Amino acid sequence: MPEPAFYAYSAPEPPGLKEAIVRPASAFYHPTMGEFLLRYDDVRNTDAPEQALLAFFQSTYEAGATLGQWDREELERERWYQASKK
C-alpha cells in the first residue's frame, strides 16, 4: 500500500468476507492483502473522521464475527463490562 491506511482482517478468513459490505463507502477489500482498507486521507477529509473510523472498525468486526460464526455474546465488550460491575 503506497499510502497510509487503516486495515482490518479476520483470521482465518471466513467464506464471504471478500463480498461483505463495510462502512464507510470509501473502505474496500484488497484481495492481494486479504484485508479491508480505509485510506487515511479518506478519513482525514471527511466531515466526521472519528465516526468514519469507528464505522470502519465496527463494520469489519461485525462482518468477520458474523461470517465466522463467532459467539458474539461471549466476545463483545458490553457483556464483560456489565459482568465486571457485579
PDB file with one MODEL, atoms N, CA, C and O in Angstrom:
MODEL        1
ATOM      1  N   MET A   1       0.865  -1.175   0.000  1.00  0.00           N
ATOM      2  CA  MET A   1       0.000   0.000   0.000  1.00  0.00           C
ATOM      3  C   MET A   1       0.903   1.227   0.000  1.00  0.00           C
ATOM      4  O   MET A   1       1.663   1.436   0.945  1.00  0.00           O
ATOM      5  N   PRO A   2       0.829   2.022  -1.028  1.00  0.00           N
ATOM      6  CA  PRO A   2       1.759   3.147  -1.152  1.00  0.00           C
ATOM      7  C   PRO A   2       1.389   4.376  -0.313  1.00  0.00           C
ATOM      8  O   PRO A   2       2.098   5.382  -0.343  1.00  0.00           O
ATOM      9  N   GLU A   3       0.283   4.299   0.431  1.00  0.00           N
ATOM     10  CA  GLU A   3      -0.160   5.447   1.231  1.00  0.00           C
ATOM     11  C   GLU A   3      -0.656   4.953   2.588  1.00  0.00           C
ATOM     12  O   GLU A   3      -0.987   3.776   2.730  1.00  0.00           O
ATOM     13  N   PRO A   4      -0.711   5.835   3.585  1.00  0.00           N
ATOM     14  CA  PRO A   4      -1.188   5.411   4.903  1.00  0.00           C
ATOM     15  C   PRO A   4      -2.644   4.953   4.840  1.00  0.00           C
ATOM     16  O   PRO A   4      -3.473   5.534   4.139  1.00  0.00           O
ATOM     17  N   ALA A   5      -2.925   3.889   5.599  1.00  0.00           N
ATOM     18  CA  ALA A   5      -4.284   3.357   5.612  1.00  0.00           C
ATOM     19  C   ALA A   5      -4.533   2.601   6.912  1.00  0.00           C
ATOM     20  O   ALA A   5      -3.604   2.083   7.532  1.00  0.00           O
ATOM     21  N   PHE A   6      -5.763   2.549   7.302  1.00  0.00           N
ATOM     22  CA  PHE A   6      -6.208   1.693   8.397  1.00  0.00           C
ATOM     23  C   PHE A   6      -6.575   0.352   7.774  1.00  0.00           C
ATOM     24  O   PHE A   6      -6.997   0.294   6.619  1.00  0.00           O
ATOM     25  N   TYR A   7      -6.417  -0.721   8.536  1.00  0.00           N
ATOM     26  CA  TYR A   7      -6.733  -2.037   7.987  1.00  0.00           C
ATOM     27  C   TYR A   7      -7.440  -2.889   9.030  1.00  0.00           C
ATOM     28  O   TYR A   7      -7.351  -2.644  10.233  1.00  0.00           O
ATOM     29  N   ALA A   8      -8.140  -3.891   8.531  1.00  0.00           N
ATOM     30  CA  ALA A   8      -8.813  -4.860   9.387  1.00  0.00           C
ATOM     31  C   ALA A   8      -8.907  -6.178   8.628  1.00  0.00           C
ATOM     32  O   ALA A   8      -9.155  -6.202   7.422  1.00  0.00           O
ATOM     33  N   TYR A   9      -8.706  -7.267   9.353  1.00  0.00           N
ATOM     34  CA  TYR A   9      -8.819  -8.587   8.723  1.00  0.00           C
ATOM     35  C   TYR A   9      -9.359  -9.578   9.743  1.00  0.00           C
ATOM     36  O   TYR A   9      -9.372  -9.310  10.944  1.00  0.00           O
ATOM     37  N   SER A  10      -9.797 -10.707   9.254  1.00  0.00           N
ATOM     38  CA  SER A  10     -10.240 -11.811  10.099  1.00  0.00           C
ATOM     39  C   SER A  10      -9.402 -13.030   9.749  1.00  0.00           C
ATOM     40  O   SER A  10      -9.190 -13.335   8.575  1.00  0.00           O
ATOM     41  N   ALA A  11      -8.928 -13.722  10.777  1.00  0.00           N
ATOM     42  CA  ALA A  11      -8.122 -14.914  10.542  1.00  0.00           C
ATOM     43  C   ALA A  11      -8.626 -16.044  11.426  1.00  0.00           C
ATOM     44  O   ALA A  11      -8.757 -15.872  12.638  1.00  0.00           O
ATOM     45  N   PRO A  12      -8.904 -17.183  10.842  1.00  0.00           N
ATOM     46  CA  PRO A  12      -8.893 -17.420   9.402  1.00  0.00           C
ATOM     47  C   PRO A  12     -10.037 -16.665   8.725  1.00  0.00           C
ATOM     48  O   PRO A  12     -11.068 -16.388   9.339  1.00  0.00           O
ATOM     49  N   GLU A  13      -9.836 -16.347   7.475  1.00  0.00           N
ATOM     50  CA  GLU A  13     -10.841 -15.575   6.741  1.00  0.00           C
ATOM     51  C   GLU A  13     -12.063 -16.440   6.463  1.00  0.00           C
ATOM     52  O   GLU A  13     -11.958 -17.483   5.818  1.00  0.00           O
ATOM     53  N   PRO A  14     -13.234 -16.003   6.956  1.00  0.00           N
ATOM     54  CA  PRO A  14     -14.434 -16.800   6.710  1.00  0.00           C
ATOM     55  C   PRO A  14     -14.932 -16.642   5.277  1.00  0.00           C
ATOM     56  O   PRO A  14     -14.706 -15.603   4.655  1.00  0.00           O
ATOM     57  N   PRO A  15     -15.603 -17.656   4.751  1.00  0.00           N
ATOM     58  CA  PRO A  15     -16.186 -17.536   3.409  1.00  0.00           C
ATOM     59  C   PRO A  15     -17.137 -16.351   3.342  1.00  0.00           C
ATOM     60  O   PRO A  15     -17.919 -16.110   4.262  1.00  0.00           O
ATOM     61  N   GLY A  16     -17.059 -15.621   2.245  1.00  0.00           N
ATOM     62  CA  GLY A  16     -17.935 -14.486   2.017  1.00  0.00           C
ATOM     63  C   GLY A  16     -17.400 -13.161   2.504  1.00  0.00           C
ATOM     64  O   GLY A  16     -18.010 -12.124   2.244  1.00  0.00           O
ATOM     65  N   LEU A  17     -16.275 -13.162   3.204  1.00  0.00           N
ATOM     66  CA  LEU A  17     -15.756 -11.901   3.749  1.00  0.00           C
ATOM     67  C   LEU A  17     -15.416 -10.904   2.645  1.00  0.00           C
ATOM     68  O   LEU A  17     -15.644  -9.704   2.795  1.00  0.00           O
ATOM     69  N   LYS A  18     -14.874 -11.400   1.546  1.00  0.00           N
ATOM     70  CA  LYS A  18     -14.485 -10.514   0.442  1.00  0.00           C
ATOM     71  C   LYS A  18     -15.659  -9.705  -0.089  1.00  0.00           C
ATOM     72  O   LYS A  18     -15.489  -8.583  -0.566  1.00  0.00           O
ATOM     73  N   GLU A  19     -16.850 -10.285  -0.001  1.00  0.00           N
ATOM     74  CA  GLU A  19     -18.040  -9.639  -0.544  1.00  0.00           C
ATOM     75  C   GLU A  19     -18.797  -8.813   0.495  1.00  0.00           C
ATOM     76  O   GLU A  19     -19.792  -8.166   0.168  1.00  0.00           O
ATOM     77  N   ALA A  20     -18.336  -8.833   1.733  1.00  0.00           N
ATOM     78  CA  ALA A  20     -19.049  -8.120   2.795  1.00  0.00           C
ATOM     79  C   ALA A  20     -19.066  -6.617   2.518  1.00  0.00           C
ATOM     80  O   ALA A  20     -18.102  -6.048   2.006  1.00  0.00           O
ATOM     81  N   ILE A  21     -20.170  -6.003   2.864  1.00  0.00           N
ATOM     82  CA  ILE A  21     -20.294  -4.549   2.735  1.00  0.00           C
ATOM     83  C   ILE A  21     -19.898  -3.926   4.060  1.00  0.00           C
ATOM     84  O   ILE A  21     -20.488  -4.214   5.102  1.00  0.00           O
ATOM     85  N   VAL A  22     -18.894  -3.071   4.004  1.00  0.00           N
ATOM     86  CA  VAL A  22     -18.418  -2.392   5.203  1.00  0.00           C
ATOM     87  C   VAL A  22     -18.547  -0.887   5.021  1.00  0.00           C
ATOM     88  O   VAL A  22     -18.750  -0.396   3.911  1.00  0.00           O
ATOM     89  N   ARG A  23     -18.426  -0.173   6.118  1.00  0.00           N
ATOM     90  CA  ARG A  23     -18.545   1.282   6.111  1.00  0.00           C
ATOM     91  C   ARG A  23     -17.202   1.904   6.486  1.00  0.00           C
ATOM     92  O   ARG A  23     -16.372   1.254   7.124  1.00  0.00           O
ATOM     93  N   PRO A  24     -16.990   3.135   6.100  1.00  0.00           N
ATOM     94  CA  PRO A  24     -17.771   3.972   5.193  1.00  0.00           C
ATOM     95  C   PRO A  24     -17.625   3.502   3.749  1.00  0.00           C
ATOM     96  O   PRO A  24     -16.897   2.551   3.464  1.00  0.00           O
ATOM     97  N   ALA A  25     -18.309   4.165   2.865  1.00  0.00           N
ATOM     98  CA  ALA A  25     -18.344   3.739   1.461  1.00  0.00           C
ATOM     99  C   ALA A  25     -16.956   3.714   0.816  1.00  0.00           C
ATOM    100  O   ALA A  25     -16.742   2.986  -0.153  1.00  0.00           O
ATOM    101  N   SER A  26     -16.030   4.486   1.333  1.00  0.00           N
ATOM    102  CA  SER A  26     -14.675   4.526   0.753  1.00  0.00           C
ATOM    103  C   SER A  26     -13.810   3.336   1.176  1.00  0.00           C
ATOM    104  O   SER A  26     -12.727   3.150   0.619  1.00  0.00           O
ATOM    105  N   ALA A  27     -14.247   2.537   2.129  1.00  0.00           N
ATOM    106  CA  ALA A  27     -13.492   1.347   2.545  1.00  0.00           C
ATOM    107  C   ALA A  27     -13.619   0.268   1.476  1.00  0.00           C
ATOM    108  O   ALA A  27     -14.615   0.211   0.754  1.00  0.00           O
ATOM    109  N   PHE A  28     -12.613  -0.580   1.380  1.00  0.00           N
ATOM    110  CA  PHE A  28     -12.638  -1.628   0.354  1.00  0.00           C
ATOM    111  C   PHE A  28     -11.824  -2.829   0.789  1.00  0.00           C
ATOM    112  O   PHE A  28     -10.970  -2.739   1.671  1.00  0.00           O
ATOM    113  N   TYR A  29     -12.107  -3.956   0.151  1.00  0.00           N
ATOM    114  CA  TYR A  29     -11.363  -5.195   0.387  1.00  0.00           C
ATOM    115  C   TYR A  29     -10.231  -5.279  -0.623  1.00  0.00           C
ATOM    116  O   TYR A  29     -10.455  -5.129  -1.824  1.00  0.00           O
ATOM    117  N   HIS A  30      -9.034  -5.515  -0.150  1.00  0.00           N
ATOM    118  CA  HIS A  30      -7.864  -5.658  -1.022  1.00  0.00           C
ATOM    119  C   HIS A  30      -7.572  -7.149  -1.177  1.00  0.00           C
ATOM    120  O   HIS A  30      -7.076  -7.772  -0.238  1.00  0.00           O
ATOM    121  N   PRO A  31      -7.867  -7.738  -2.343  1.00  0.00           N
ATOM    122  CA  PRO A  31      -7.755  -9.188  -2.497  1.00  0.00           C
ATOM    123  C   PRO A  31      -6.337  -9.732  -2.334  1.00  0.00           C
ATOM    124  O   PRO A  31      -6.170 -10.849  -1.843  1.00  0.00           O
ATOM    125  N   THR A  32      -5.341  -8.999  -2.720  1.00  0.00           N
ATOM    126  CA  THR A  32      -3.965  -9.480  -2.591  1.00  0.00           C
ATOM    127  C   THR A  32      -3.524  -9.483  -1.132  1.00  0.00           C
ATOM    128  O   THR A  32      -2.847 -10.409  -0.684  1.00  0.00           O
ATOM    129  N   MET A  33      -3.903  -8.461  -0.404  1.00  0.00           N
ATOM    130  CA  MET A  33      -3.519  -8.358   1.003  1.00  0.00           C
ATOM    131  C   MET A  33      -4.461  -9.160   1.904  1.00  0.00           C
ATOM    132  O   MET A  33      -4.097  -9.503   3.029  1.00  0.00           O
ATOM    133  N   GLY A  34      -5.661  -9.458   1.421  1.00  0.00           N
ATOM    134  CA  GLY A  34      -6.610 -10.225   2.202  1.00  0.00           C
ATOM    135  C   GLY A  34      -7.168  -9.476   3.393  1.00  0.00           C
ATOM    136  O   GLY A  34      -7.420 -10.061   4.446  1.00  0.00           O
ATOM    137  N   GLU A  35      -7.362  -8.170   3.219  1.00  0.00           N
ATOM    138  CA  GLU A  35      -7.877  -7.352   4.315  1.00  0.00           C
ATOM    139  C   GLU A  35      -8.635  -6.143   3.785  1.00  0.00           C
ATOM    140  O   GLU A  35      -8.496  -5.745   2.628  1.00  0.00           O
ATOM    141  N   PHE A  36      -9.440  -5.576   4.675  1.00  0.00           N
ATOM    142  CA  PHE A  36     -10.140  -4.348   4.340  1.00  0.00           C
ATOM    143  C   PHE A  36      -9.222  -3.175   4.614  1.00  0.00           C
ATOM    144  O   PHE A  36      -8.451  -3.181   5.574  1.00  0.00           O
ATOM    145  N   LEU A  37      -9.316  -2.165   3.756  1.00  0.00           N
ATOM    146  CA  LEU A  37      -8.502  -0.965   3.900  1.00  0.00           C
ATOM    147  C   LEU A  37      -9.386   0.273   3.867  1.00  0.00           C
ATOM    148  O   LEU A  37     -10.424   0.313   3.207  1.00  0.00           O
ATOM    149  N   LEU A  38      -8.938   1.268   4.598  1.00  0.00           N
ATOM    150  CA  LEU A  38      -9.563   2.592   4.583  1.00  0.00           C
ATOM    151  C   LEU A  38      -8.419   3.590   4.568  1.00  0.00           C
ATOM    152  O   LEU A  38      -7.667   3.706   5.536  1.00  0.00           O
ATOM    153  N   ARG A  39      -8.298   4.294   3.484  1.00  0.00           N
ATOM    154  CA  ARG A  39      -7.186   5.240   3.332  1.00  0.00           C
ATOM    155  C   ARG A  39      -7.264   6.356   4.378  1.00  0.00           C
ATOM    156  O   ARG A  39      -8.336   6.879   4.682  1.00  0.00           O
ATOM    157  N   TYR A  40      -6.104   6.697   4.911  1.00  0.00           N
ATOM    158  CA  TYR A  40      -6.009   7.762   5.904  1.00  0.00           C
ATOM    159  C   TYR A  40      -6.603   9.061   5.374  1.00  0.00           C
ATOM    160  O   TYR A  40      -7.335   9.750   6.086  1.00  0.00           O
ATOM    161  N   ASP A  41      -6.288   9.398   4.120  1.00  0.00           N
ATOM    162  CA  ASP A  41      -6.809  10.643   3.547  1.00  0.00           C
ATOM    163  C   ASP A  41      -8.332  10.632   3.438  1.00  0.00           C
ATOM    164  O   ASP A  41      -8.964  11.682   3.554  1.00  0.00           O
ATOM    165  N   ASP A  42      -8.927   9.465   3.219  1.00  0.00           N
ATOM    166  CA  ASP A  42     -10.387   9.384   3.171  1.00  0.00           C
ATOM    167  C   ASP A  42     -10.988   9.703   4.539  1.00  0.00           C
ATOM    168  O   ASP A  42     -12.040  10.336   4.633  1.00  0.00           O
ATOM    169  N   VAL A  43     -10.318   9.263   5.583  1.00  0.00           N
ATOM    170  CA  VAL A  43     -10.782   9.579   6.938  1.00  0.00           C
ATOM    171  C   VAL A  43     -10.547  11.049   7.232  1.00  0.00           C
ATOM    172  O   VAL A  43     -11.442  11.740   7.721  1.00  0.00           O
ATOM    173  N   ARG A  44      -9.367  11.522   6.942  1.00  0.00           N
ATOM    174  CA  ARG A  44      -8.987  12.906   7.239  1.00  0.00           C
ATOM    175  C   ARG A  44      -9.868  13.921   6.521  1.00  0.00           C
ATOM    176  O   ARG A  44     -10.145  14.993   7.060  1.00  0.00           O
ATOM    177  N   ASN A  45     -10.307  13.594   5.322  1.00  0.00           N
ATOM    178  CA  ASN A  45     -11.062  14.546   4.513  1.00  0.00           C
ATOM    179  C   ASN A  45     -12.579  14.471   4.696  1.00  0.00           C
ATOM    180  O   ASN A  45     -13.310  15.210   4.036  1.00  0.00           O
ATOM    181  N   THR A  46     -13.055  13.613   5.559  1.00  0.00           N
ATOM    182  CA  THR A  46     -14.490  13.536   5.796  1.00  0.00           C
ATOM    183  C   THR A  46     -14.912  14.572   6.840  1.00  0.00           C
ATOM    184  O   THR A  46     -14.082  15.078   7.595  1.00  0.00           O
ATOM    185  N   ASP A  47     -16.189  14.875   6.873  1.00  0.00           N
ATOM    186  CA  ASP A  47     -16.703  15.831   7.858  1.00  0.00           C
ATOM    187  C   ASP A  47     -16.678  15.279   9.278  1.00  0.00           C
ATOM    188  O   ASP A  47     -16.646  16.044  10.242  1.00  0.00           O
ATOM    189  N   ALA A  48     -16.692  13.957   9.410  1.00  0.00           N
ATOM    190  CA  ALA A  48     -16.724  13.318  10.729  1.00  0.00           C
ATOM    191  C   ALA A  48     -15.705  12.174  10.763  1.00  0.00           C
ATOM    192  O   ALA A  48     -16.086  11.007  10.664  1.00  0.00           O
ATOM    193  N   PRO A  49     -14.410  12.498  10.903  1.00  0.00           N
ATOM    194  CA  PRO A  49     -13.387  11.463  10.840  1.00  0.00           C
ATOM    195  C   PRO A  49     -13.514  10.397  11.930  1.00  0.00           C
ATOM    196  O   PRO A  49     -13.294   9.215  11.665  1.00  0.00           O
ATOM    197  N   GLU A  50     -13.866  10.804  13.149  1.00  0.00           N
ATOM    198  CA  GLU A  50     -13.993   9.817  14.226  1.00  0.00           C
ATOM    199  C   GLU A  50     -15.084   8.808  13.917  1.00  0.00           C
ATOM    200  O   GLU A  50     -14.900   7.607  14.117  1.00  0.00           O
ATOM    201  N   GLN A  51     -16.220   9.290  13.428  1.00  0.00           N
ATOM    202  CA  GLN A  51     -17.328   8.395  13.095  1.00  0.00           C
ATOM    203  C   GLN A  51     -16.976   7.486  11.922  1.00  0.00           C
ATOM    204  O   GLN A  51     -17.360   6.317  11.907  1.00  0.00           O
ATOM    205  N   ALA A  52     -16.253   8.009  10.949  1.00  0.00           N
ATOM    206  CA  ALA A  52     -15.851   7.197   9.797  1.00  0.00           C
ATOM    207  C   ALA A  52     -14.940   6.053  10.239  1.00  0.00           C
ATOM    208  O   ALA A  52     -15.103   4.914   9.799  1.00  0.00           O
ATOM    209  N   LEU A  53     -13.989   6.360  11.102  1.00  0.00           N
ATOM    210  CA  LEU A  53     -13.064   5.335  11.564  1.00  0.00           C
ATOM    211  C   LEU A  53     -13.775   4.303  12.440  1.00  0.00           C
ATOM    212  O   LEU A  53     -13.539   3.104  12.298  1.00  0.00           O
ATOM    213  N   LEU A  54     -14.632   4.756  13.331  1.00  0.00           N
ATOM    214  CA  LEU A  54     -15.391   3.817  14.157  1.00  0.00           C
ATOM    215  C   LEU A  54     -16.305   2.938  13.314  1.00  0.00           C
ATOM    216  O   LEU A  54     -16.444   1.746  13.586  1.00  0.00           O
ATOM    217  N   ALA A  55     -16.925   3.516  12.299  1.00  0.00           N
ATOM    218  CA  ALA A  55     -17.787   2.736  11.410  1.00  0.00           C
ATOM    219  C   ALA A  55     -16.982   1.661  10.684  1.00  0.00           C
ATOM    220  O   ALA A  55     -17.459   0.541  10.504  1.00  0.00           O
ATOM    221  N   PHE A  56     -15.769   2.000  10.269  1.00  0.00           N
ATOM    222  CA  PHE A  56     -14.907   1.033   9.594  1.00  0.00           C
ATOM    223  C   PHE A  56     -14.595  -0.150  10.503  1.00  0.00           C
ATOM    224  O   PHE A  56     -14.783  -1.304  10.118  1.00  0.00           O
ATOM    225  N   PHE A  57     -14.122   0.140  11.696  1.00  0.00           N
ATOM    226  CA  PHE A  57     -13.746  -0.951  12.589  1.00  0.00           C
ATOM    227  C   PHE A  57     -14.952  -1.752  13.068  1.00  0.00           C
ATOM    228  O   PHE A  57     -14.872  -2.975  13.184  1.00  0.00           O
ATOM    229  N   GLN A  58     -16.053  -1.088  13.342  1.00  0.00           N
ATOM    230  CA  GLN A  58     -17.245  -1.813  13.789  1.00  0.00           C
ATOM    231  C   GLN A  58     -17.794  -2.695  12.670  1.00  0.00           C
ATOM    232  O   GLN A  58     -18.133  -3.855  12.904  1.00  0.00           O
ATOM    233  N   SER A  59     -17.883  -2.155  11.470  1.00  0.00           N
ATOM    234  CA  SER A  59     -18.468  -2.935  10.372  1.00  0.00           C
ATOM    235  C   SER A  59     -17.564  -4.092   9.940  1.00  0.00           C
ATOM    236  O   SER A  59     -18.065  -5.150   9.558  1.00  0.00           O
ATOM    237  N   THR A  60     -16.253  -3.911   9.993  1.00  0.00           N
ATOM    238  CA  THR A  60     -15.370  -5.019   9.630  1.00  0.00           C
ATOM    239  C   THR A  60     -15.378  -6.085  10.717  1.00  0.00           C
ATOM    240  O   THR A  60     -15.306  -7.277  10.418  1.00  0.00           O
ATOM    241  N   TYR A  61     -15.464  -5.664  11.978  1.00  0.00           N
ATOM    242  CA  TYR A  61     -15.595  -6.642  13.066  1.00  0.00           C
ATOM    243  C   TYR A  61     -16.881  -7.443  12.899  1.00  0.00           C
ATOM    244  O   TYR A  61     -16.866  -8.672  12.972  1.00  0.00           O
ATOM    245  N   GLU A  62     -17.987  -6.748  12.675  1.00  0.00           N
ATOM    246  CA  GLU A  62     -19.274  -7.430  12.532  1.00  0.00           C
ATOM    247  C   GLU A  62     -19.270  -8.404  11.364  1.00  0.00           C
ATOM    248  O   GLU A  62     -19.811  -9.504  11.471  1.00  0.00           O
ATOM    249  N   ALA A  63     -18.669  -8.010  10.257  1.00  0.00           N
ATOM    250  CA  ALA A  63     -18.601  -8.903   9.098  1.00  0.00           C
ATOM    251  C   ALA A  63     -17.816 -10.163   9.436  1.00  0.00           C
ATOM    252  O   ALA A  63     -18.281 -11.271   9.166  1.00  0.00           O
ATOM    253  N   GLY A  64     -16.641 -10.011  10.019  1.00  0.00           N
ATOM    254  CA  GLY A  64     -15.828 -11.171  10.371  1.00  0.00           C
ATOM    255  C   GLY A  64     -16.476 -12.045  11.427  1.00  0.00           C
ATOM    256  O   GLY A  64     -16.449 -13.272  11.329  1.00  0.00           O
ATOM    257  N   ALA A  65     -17.061 -11.413  12.440  1.00  0.00           N
ATOM    258  CA  ALA A  65     -17.683 -12.171  13.531  1.00  0.00           C
ATOM    259  C   ALA A  65     -18.922 -12.918  13.058  1.00  0.00           C
ATOM    260  O   ALA A  65     -19.130 -14.071  13.437  1.00  0.00           O
ATOM    261  N   THR A  66     -19.736 -12.285  12.246  1.00  0.00           N
ATOM    262  CA  THR A  66     -20.960 -12.925  11.764  1.00  0.00           C
ATOM    263  C   THR A  66     -20.638 -14.050  10.793  1.00  0.00           C
ATOM    264  O   THR A  66     -21.130 -15.168  10.943  1.00  0.00           O
ATOM    265  N   LEU A  67     -19.812 -13.753   9.798  1.00  0.00           N
ATOM    266  CA  LEU A  67     -19.472 -14.771   8.803  1.00  0.00           C
ATOM    267  C   LEU A  67     -18.642 -15.903   9.398  1.00  0.00           C
ATOM    268  O   LEU A  67     -18.736 -17.045   8.948  1.00  0.00           O
ATOM    269  N   GLY A  68     -17.829 -15.591  10.406  1.00  0.00           N
ATOM    270  CA  GLY A  68     -17.024 -16.608  11.065  1.00  0.00           C
ATOM    271  C   GLY A  68     -17.773 -17.364  12.141  1.00  0.00           C
ATOM    272  O   GLY A  68     -17.224 -18.265  12.776  1.00  0.00           O
ATOM    273  N   GLN A  69     -19.027 -16.998  12.345  1.00  0.00           N
ATOM    274  CA  GLN A  69     -19.894 -17.641  13.333  1.00  0.00           C
ATOM    275  C   GLN A  69     -19.281 -17.619  14.727  1.00  0.00           C
ATOM    276  O   GLN A  69     -19.317 -18.607  15.460  1.00  0.00           O
ATOM    277  N   TRP A  70     -18.712 -16.452  15.076  1.00  0.00           N
ATOM    278  CA  TRP A  70     -18.159 -16.288  16.416  1.00  0.00           C
ATOM    279  C   TRP A  70     -19.295 -16.173  17.418  1.00  0.00           C
ATOM    280  O   TRP A  70     -20.401 -15.766  17.061  1.00  0.00           O
ATOM    281  N   ASP A  71     -19.037 -16.519  18.639  1.00  0.00           N
ATOM    282  CA  ASP A  71     -20.008 -16.366  19.715  1.00  0.00           C
ATOM    283  C   ASP A  71     -19.933 -14.925  20.204  1.00  0.00           C
ATOM    284  O   ASP A  71     -19.230 -14.617  21.166  1.00  0.00           O
ATOM    285  N   ARG A  72     -20.660 -14.058  19.533  1.00  0.00           N
ATOM    286  CA  ARG A  72     -20.563 -12.627  19.816  1.00  0.00           C
ATOM    287  C   ARG A  72     -21.024 -12.275  21.215  1.00  0.00           C
ATOM    288  O   ARG A  72     -20.496 -11.344  21.822  1.00  0.00           O
ATOM    289  N   GLU A  73     -21.988 -12.994  21.732  1.00  0.00           N
ATOM    290  CA  GLU A  73     -22.456 -12.705  23.087  1.00  0.00           C
ATOM    291  C   GLU A  73     -21.317 -12.876  24.098  1.00  0.00           C
ATOM    292  O   GLU A  73     -21.210 -12.111  25.057  1.00  0.00           O
ATOM    293  N   GLU A  74     -20.483 -13.867  23.880  1.00  0.00           N
ATOM    294  CA  GLU A  74     -19.356 -14.097  24.785  1.00  0.00           C
ATOM    295  C   GLU A  74     -18.199 -13.125  24.540  1.00  0.00           C
ATOM    296  O   GLU A  74     -17.412 -12.857  25.449  1.00  0.00           O
ATOM    297  N   LEU A  75     -18.094 -12.603  23.333  1.00  0.00           N
ATOM    298  CA  LEU A  75     -16.943 -11.786  22.965  1.00  0.00           C
ATOM    299  C   LEU A  75     -17.124 -10.290  23.183  1.00  0.00           C
ATOM    300  O   LEU A  75     -16.150  -9.586  23.451  1.00  0.00           O
ATOM    301  N   GLU A  76     -18.322  -9.805  23.074  1.00  0.00           N
ATOM    302  CA  GLU A  76     -18.482  -8.360  22.984  1.00  0.00           C
ATOM    303  C   GLU A  76     -18.397  -7.666  24.334  1.00  0.00           C
ATOM    304  O   GLU A  76     -18.857  -8.185  25.351  1.00  0.00           O
ATOM    305  N   ARG A  77     -17.821  -6.526  24.319  1.00  0.00           N
ATOM    306  CA  ARG A  77     -17.418  -5.771  25.494  1.00  0.00           C
ATOM    307  C   ARG A  77     -18.535  -5.504  26.494  1.00  0.00           C
ATOM    308  O   ARG A  77     -18.310  -5.602  27.700  1.00  0.00           O
ATOM    309  N   GLU A  78     -19.711  -5.176  26.031  1.00  0.00           N
ATOM    310  CA  GLU A  78     -20.789  -4.810  26.942  1.00  0.00           C
ATOM    311  C   GLU A  78     -21.044  -5.920  27.951  1.00  0.00           C
ATOM    312  O   GLU A  78     -21.244  -5.657  29.137  1.00  0.00           O
ATOM    313  N   ARG A  79     -21.036  -7.139  27.485  1.00  0.00           N
ATOM    314  CA  ARG A  79     -21.259  -8.275  28.384  1.00  0.00           C
ATOM    315  C   ARG A  79     -20.167  -8.323  29.447  1.00  0.00           C
ATOM    316  O   ARG A  79     -20.466  -8.478  30.631  1.00  0.00           O
ATOM    317  N   TRP A  80     -18.924  -8.193  29.044  1.00  0.00           N
ATOM    318  CA  TRP A  80     -17.815  -8.254  30.001  1.00  0.00           C
ATOM    319  C   TRP A  80     -17.830  -7.045  30.916  1.00  0.00           C
ATOM    320  O   TRP A  80     -17.508  -7.158  32.099  1.00  0.00           O
ATOM    321  N   TYR A  81     -18.194  -5.905  30.389  1.00  0.00           N
ATOM    322  CA  TYR A  81     -18.237  -4.692  31.205  1.00  0.00           C
ATOM    323  C   TYR A  81     -19.304  -4.840  32.285  1.00  0.00           C
ATOM    324  O   TYR A  81     -19.063  -4.526  33.450  1.00  0.00           O
ATOM    325  N   GLN A  82     -20.469  -5.313  31.899  1.00  0.00           N
ATOM    326  CA  GLN A  82     -21.552  -5.496  32.861  1.00  0.00           C
ATOM    327  C   GLN A  82     -21.171  -6.520  33.925  1.00  0.00           C
ATOM    328  O   GLN A  82     -21.470  -6.323  35.103  1.00  0.00           O
ATOM    329  N   ALA A  83     -20.516  -7.609  33.529  1.00  0.00           N
ATOM    330  CA  ALA A  83     -20.115  -8.645  34.477  1.00  0.00           C
ATOM    331  C   ALA A  83     -19.087  -8.119  35.476  1.00  0.00           C
ATOM    332  O   ALA A  83     -19.098  -8.521  36.640  1.00  0.00           O
ATOM    333  N   SER A  84     -18.220  -7.246  35.045  1.00  0.00           N
ATOM    334  CA  SER A  84     -17.185  -6.732  35.932  1.00  0.00           C
ATOM    335  C   SER A  84     -17.738  -5.758  36.971  1.00  0.00           C
ATOM    336  O   SER A  84     -17.088  -5.486  37.980  1.00  0.00           O
ATOM    337  N   LYS A  85     -18.930  -5.238  36.724  1.00  0.00           N
ATOM    338  CA  LYS A  85     -19.552  -4.293  37.674  1.00  0.00           C
ATOM    339  C   LYS A  85     -20.259  -5.003  38.822  1.00  0.00           C
ATOM    340  O   LYS A  85     -20.641  -4.357  39.798  1.00  0.00           O
ATOM    341  N   LYS A  86     -20.442  -6.313  38.728  1.00  0.00           N
ATOM    342  CA  LYS A  86     -21.147  -7.056  39.779  1.00  0.00           C
ATOM    343  C   LYS A  86     -20.279  -7.314  40.978  1.00  0.00           C
ATOM    344  O   LYS A  86     -20.730  -7.928  41.945  1.00  0.00           O
TER     345      LYS A  86
ENDMDL
END
